Amino acid sequence: MSDSNTQTAAASPIWYRVPMVWLVVGGPAIVVLASFVTLYLAIANPDPVLPTTPVVAIEGDKATKNAQATAQAPAMVGRNHAATGVR
């Protein structure tokens, strides 16, 4: 009886030598590593707060300036609100 137990124990490889274990453990480990890299990038390079004044075109055309200000107003207000956290 001890002979058969010894044979099965010797025949089974150590857990880290089984390739399937590395597939099961490796996937989540890569995701956790990628999340830390993403966190580092988010902290190291924060998005700047956009200015609330409209951008003046090089030509200085008043119609272009007003059209840009009108088109960008909702996005700039939402972006600045999200970046500053002020209600």
PyMOL commands that place a pseudoatom at each C-alpha (Angstrom):
pseudoatom trace, name=CA, resn=MET, resi=1, chain=A, elem=C, hetatm=0, pos=[0.000, 0.000, 0.000]
pseudoatom trace, name=CA, resn=SER, resi=2, chain=A, elem=C, hetatm=0, pos=[2.797, 2.417, 0.779]
pseudoatom trace, name=CA, resn=ASP, resi=3, chain=A, elem=C, hetatm=0, pos=[4.384, 1.416, -2.510]
pseudoatom trace, name=CA, resn=SER, resi=4, chain=A, elem=C, hetatm=0, pos=[1.466, 2.793, -4.576]
pseudoatom trace, name=CA, resn=ASN, resi=5, chain=A, elem=C, hetatm=0, pos=[1.369, 6.044, -2.553]
pseudoatom trace, name=CA, resn=THR, resi=6, chain=A, elem=C, hetatm=0, pos=[5.058, 6.554, -3.104]
pseudoatom trace, name=CA, resn=GLN, resi=7, chain=A, elem=C, hetatm=0, pos=[4.707, 6.031, -6.838]
pseudoatom trace, name=CA, resn=THR, resi=8, chain=A, elem=C, hetatm=0, pos=[1.834, 8.531, -7.237]
pseudoatom trace, name=CA, resn=ALA, resi=9, chain=A, elem=C, hetatm=0, pos=[3.611, 11.129, -5.130]
pseudoatom trace, name=CA, resn=ALA, resi=10, chain=A, elem=C, hetatm=0, pos=[6.795, 10.742, -7.127]
pseudoatom trace, name=CA, resn=ALA, resi=11, chain=A, elem=C, hetatm=0, pos=[4.942, 10.792, -10.454]
pseudoatom trace, name=CA, resn=SER, resi=12, chain=A, elem=C, hetatm=0, pos=[3.089, 14.045, -9.810]
pseudoatom trace, name=CA, resn=PRO, resi=13, chain=A, elem=C, hetatm=0, pos=[5.224, 17.119, -10.584]
pseudoatom trace, name=CA, resn=ILE, resi=14, chain=A, elem=C, hetatm=0, pos=[5.696, 20.089, -8.292]
pseudoatom trace, name=CA, resn=TRP, resi=15, chain=A, elem=C, hetatm=0, pos=[3.000, 22.744, -8.820]
pseudoatom trace, name=CA, resn=TYR, resi=16, chain=A, elem=C, hetatm=0, pos=[5.258, 25.362, -10.414]
pseudoatom trace, name=CA, resn=ARG, resi=17, chain=A, elem=C, hetatm=0, pos=[6.429, 22.882, -13.037]
pseudoatom trace, name=CA, resn=VAL, resi=18, chain=A, elem=C, hetatm=0, pos=[2.921, 22.399, -14.426]
pseudoatom trace, name=CA, resn=PRO, resi=19, chain=A, elem=C, hetatm=0, pos=[2.346, 24.748, -17.413]
pseudoatom trace, name=CA, resn=MET, resi=20, chain=A, elem=C, hetatm=0, pos=[-1.397, 25.062, -16.783]
pseudoatom trace, name=CA, resn=VAL, resi=21, chain=A, elem=C, hetatm=0, pos=[-0.724, 26.617, -13.375]
pseudoatom trace, name=CA, resn=TRP, resi=22, chain=A, elem=C, hetatm=0, pos=[1.235, 29.436, -15.024]
pseudoatom trace, name=CA, resn=LEU, resi=23, chain=A, elem=C, hetatm=0, pos=[-1.629, 30.054, -17.457]
pseudoatom trace, name=CA, resn=VAL, resi=24, chain=A, elem=C, hetatm=0, pos=[-4.127, 30.276, -14.587]
pseudoatom trace, name=CA, resn=VAL, resi=25, chain=A, elem=C, hetatm=0, pos=[-1.914, 32.413, -12.325]
pseudoatom trace, name=CA, resn=GLY, resi=26, chain=A, elem=C, hetatm=0, pos=[-0.210, 34.411, -15.075]
pseudoatom trace, name=CA, resn=GLY, resi=27, chain=A, elem=C, hetatm=0, pos=[-3.353, 36.006, -16.525]
pseudoatom trace, name=CA, resn=PRO, resi=28, chain=A, elem=C, hetatm=0, pos=[-4.527, 37.702, -13.328]
pseudoatom trace, name=CA, resn=ALA, resi=29, chain=A, elem=C, hetatm=0, pos=[-0.931, 38.591, -12.413]
pseudoatom trace, name=CA, resn=ILE, resi=30, chain=A, elem=C, hetatm=0, pos=[-0.484, 40.441, -15.716]
pseudoatom trace, name=CA, resn=VAL, resi=31, chain=A, elem=C, hetatm=0, pos=[-3.769, 42.301, -15.184]
pseudoatom trace, name=CA, resn=VAL, resi=32, chain=A, elem=C, hetatm=0, pos=[-2.718, 43.402, -11.693]
pseudoatom trace, name=CA, resn=LEU, resi=33, chain=A, elem=C, hetatm=0, pos=[0.662, 44.562, -13.009]
pseudoatom trace, name=CA, resn=ALA, resi=34, chain=A, elem=C, hetatm=0, pos=[-1.013, 46.485, -15.839]
pseudoatom trace, name=CA, resn=SER, resi=35, chain=A, elem=C, hetatm=0, pos=[-3.357, 48.180, -13.353]
pseudoatom trace, name=CA, resn=PHE, resi=36, chain=A, elem=C, hetatm=0, pos=[-0.375, 49.442, -11.327]
pseudoatom trace, name=CA, resn=VAL, resi=37, chain=A, elem=C, hetatm=0, pos=[1.264, 50.761, -14.501]
pseudoatom trace, name=CA, resn=THR, resi=38, chain=A, elem=C, hetatm=0, pos=[-1.984, 52.531, -15.419]
pseudoatom trace, name=CA, resn=LEU, resi=39, chain=A, elem=C, hetatm=0, pos=[-2.250, 54.008, -11.917]
pseudoatom trace, name=CA, resn=TYR, resi=40, chain=A, elem=C, hetatm=0, pos=[1.319, 55.307, -12.144]
pseudoatom trace, name=CA, resn=LEU, resi=41, chain=A, elem=C, hetatm=0, pos=[0.636, 56.908, -15.524]
pseudoatom trace, name=CA, resn=ALA, resi=42, chain=A, elem=C, hetatm=0, pos=[-2.571, 58.521, -14.247]
pseudoatom trace, name=CA, resn=ILE, resi=43, chain=A, elem=C, hetatm=0, pos=[-0.816, 60.001, -11.211]
pseudoatom trace, name=CA, resn=ALA, resi=44, chain=A, elem=C, hetatm=0, pos=[2.326, 61.075, -13.062]
pseudoatom trace, name=CA, resn=ASN, resi=45, chain=A, elem=C, hetatm=0, pos=[0.499, 62.767, -15.973]
pseudoatom trace, name=CA, resn=PRO, resi=46, chain=A, elem=C, hetatm=0, pos=[-2.745, 64.395, -14.788]
pseudoatom trace, name=CA, resn=ASP, resi=47, chain=A, elem=C, hetatm=0, pos=[-4.975, 66.097, -17.319]
pseudoatom trace, name=CA, resn=PRO, resi=48, chain=A, elem=C, hetatm=0, pos=[-4.665, 69.901, -17.203]
pseudoatom trace, name=CA, resn=VAL, resi=49, chain=A, elem=C, hetatm=0, pos=[-7.662, 72.111, -16.489]
pseudoatom trace, name=CA, resn=LEU, resi=50, chain=A, elem=C, hetatm=0, pos=[-8.791, 73.821, -19.679]
pseudoatom trace, name=CA, resn=PRO, resi=51, chain=A, elem=C, hetatm=0, pos=[-9.022, 77.618, -19.714]
pseudoatom trace, name=CA, resn=THR, resi=52, chain=A, elem=C, hetatm=0, pos=[-12.528, 79.077, -19.644]
pseudoatom trace, name=CA, resn=THR, resi=53, chain=A, elem=C, hetatm=0, pos=[-11.667, 81.871, -22.050]
pseudoatom trace, name=CA, resn=PRO, resi=54, chain=A, elem=C, hetatm=0, pos=[-12.175, 80.993, -25.721]
pseudoatom trace, name=CA, resn=VAL, resi=55, chain=A, elem=C, hetatm=0, pos=[-9.168, 80.389, -27.921]
pseudoatom trace, name=CA, resn=VAL, resi=56, chain=A, elem=C, hetatm=0, pos=[-8.587, 83.239, -30.369]
pseudoatom trace, name=CA, resn=ALA, resi=57, chain=A, elem=C, hetatm=0, pos=[-7.902, 82.230, -33.948]
pseudoatom trace, name=CA, resn=ILE, resi=58, chain=A, elem=C, hetatm=0, pos=[-4.726, 83.561, -35.581]
pseudoatom trace, name=CA, resn=GLU, resi=59, chain=A, elem=C, hetatm=0, pos=[-6.753, 85.638, -38.011]
pseudoatom trace, name=CA, resn=GLY, resi=60, chain=A, elem=C, hetatm=0, pos=[-8.645, 87.227, -35.149]
pseudoatom trace, name=CA, resn=ASP, resi=61, chain=A, elem=C, hetatm=0, pos=[-11.997, 86.711, -36.885]
pseudoatom trace, name=CA, resn=LYS, resi=62, chain=A, elem=C, hetatm=0, pos=[-14.733, 87.551, -34.393]
pseudoatom trace, name=CA, resn=ALA, resi=63, chain=A, elem=C, hetatm=0, pos=[-17.183, 85.086, -35.935]
pseudoatom trace, name=CA, resn=THR, resi=64, chain=A, elem=C, hetatm=0, pos=[-14.659, 82.243, -35.639]
pseudoatom trace, name=CA, resn=LYS, resi=65, chain=A, elem=C, hetatm=0, pos=[-13.962, 83.175, -32.014]
pseudoatom trace, name=CA, resn=ASN, resi=66, chain=A, elem=C, hetatm=0, pos=[-17.661, 83.174, -31.099]
pseudoatom trace, name=CA, resn=ALA, resi=67, chain=A, elem=C, hetatm=0, pos=[-18.329, 79.923, -32.968]
pseudoatom trace, name=CA, resn=GLN, resi=68, chain=A, elem=C, hetatm=0, pos=[-15.459, 78.179, -31.168]
pseudoatom trace, name=CA, resn=ALA, resi=69, chain=A, elem=C, hetatm=0, pos=[-16.555, 79.486, -27.791]
pseudoatom trace, name=CA, resn=THR, resi=70, chain=A, elem=C, hetatm=0, pos=[-20.136, 78.350, -28.363]
pseudoatom trace, name=CA, resn=ALA, resi=71, chain=A, elem=C, hetatm=0, pos=[-19.107, 74.920, -29.620]
pseudoatom trace, name=CA, resn=GLN, resi=72, chain=A, elem=C, hetatm=0, pos=[-16.646, 74.230, -26.793]
pseudoatom trace, name=CA, resn=ALA, resi=73, chain=A, elem=C, hetatm=0, pos=[-18.620, 75.678, -23.884]
pseudoatom trace, name=CA, resn=PRO, resi=74, chain=A, elem=C, hetatm=0, pos=[-20.376, 72.507, -22.628]
pseudoatom trace, name=CA, resn=ALA, resi=75, chain=A, elem=C, hetatm=0, pos=[-17.241, 70.388, -22.942]
pseudoatom trace, name=CA, resn=MET, resi=76, chain=A, elem=C, hetatm=0, pos=[-15.057, 72.933, -21.181]
pseudoatom trace, name=CA, resn=VAL, resi=77, chain=A, elem=C, hetatm=0, pos=[-17.516, 73.400, -18.325]
pseudoatom trace, name=CA, resn=GLY, resi=78, chain=A, elem=C, hetatm=0, pos=[-17.863, 69.636, -17.835]
pseudoatom trace, name=CA, resn=ARG, resi=79, chain=A, elem=C, hetatm=0, pos=[-14.126, 69.043, -18.119]
pseudoatom trace, name=CA, resn=ASN, resi=80, chain=A, elem=C, hetatm=0, pos=[-13.232, 71.763, -15.626]
pseudoatom trace, name=CA, resn=HIS, resi=81, chain=A, elem=C, hetatm=0, pos=[-15.923, 70.568, -13.236]
pseudoatom trace, name=CA, resn=ALA, resi=82, chain=A, elem=C, hetatm=0, pos=[-14.574, 67.015, -13.334]
pseudoatom trace, name=CA, resn=ALA, resi=83, chain=A, elem=C, hetatm=0, pos=[-10.959, 68.147, -12.883]
pseudoatom trace, name=CA, resn=THR, resi=84, chain=A, elem=C, hetatm=0, pos=[-11.530, 70.556, -9.989]
pseudoatom trace, name=CA, resn=GLY, resi=85, chain=A, elem=C, hetatm=0, pos=[-14.273, 68.711, -8.136]
pseudoatom trace, name=CA, resn=VAL, resi=86, chain=A, elem=C, hetatm=0, pos=[-16.101, 71.962, -7.384]
pseudoatom trace, name=CA, resn=ARG, resi=87, chain=A, elem=C, hetatm=0, pos=[-19.878, 71.889, -7.727]
for i in range(1, 87): cmd.bond("trace and resi %d" % i, "trace and resi %d" % (i + 1))
show_as sticks, trace
zoom trace
